[in-house]
Amino acid sequence: MNSNHNIQPLLQTRRFTVVEHQITRPDGSVATCAAVEHPGAVVILPILPDGKICLIRNHRLTVGATILELPAGTREENETPLETAKRELAEETGYRGNRFEKLAEFFTSPGIVNERMHAFVATELTAGSPAREANEDIENYIVAWDEVLEMVMQGTIQDGKTLVAVLLYDRQLHRLA
């Protein structure tokens, strides 16, 4: 770490830490920036054997609304992104994927958080029972691919990670066609 760059923890939670970065510039001035340090997360695009997509209706306290999104979740300590994707898919939807393909990696909002999102496509799915956390108000929402694209274009889906995964996968489909 650069000696003119200090990081001060401000808040520690189970899932993330809020820190303040302080950097001394060559002219001697000091700049600060508050940020969230995050262990990273995954988003999964589950494709059922009939080609339909398993979205979830997820009540998000942070935005005060139930939104449509793809299953996703935060990485646990010492967990690879693939392990997180398998765990989160099963916990949130009940589906187990036999095949996972990496779609992309991206920063969710690099101006405020260092969270790196790993996007996967899951296929060869089998149904099971979800194991949702007590604070999760989630239900599966199965929809045809064309309907997912229509919801993206109409603004019905507003979740950024879902938009990225859906549009990247659609682009990949058109490149392969």
Secondary structure, 3 states (H helix, E strand, C coil): CCCCEEEEEEEECCCCEEEEEEEECCCCCEEEEEEEECCCEEEEEEECCCCCEEEEEEEECCCCEEEEECCEEECCCCCCHHHHHHHHHHHHHCCEEEEEEEEEEEECCCCCECCEEEEEEEEEEECCCCCCCCCCCEEEEEECHHHHHHHHHHCCCCCHHHHHHHHHHHHHHHHHC
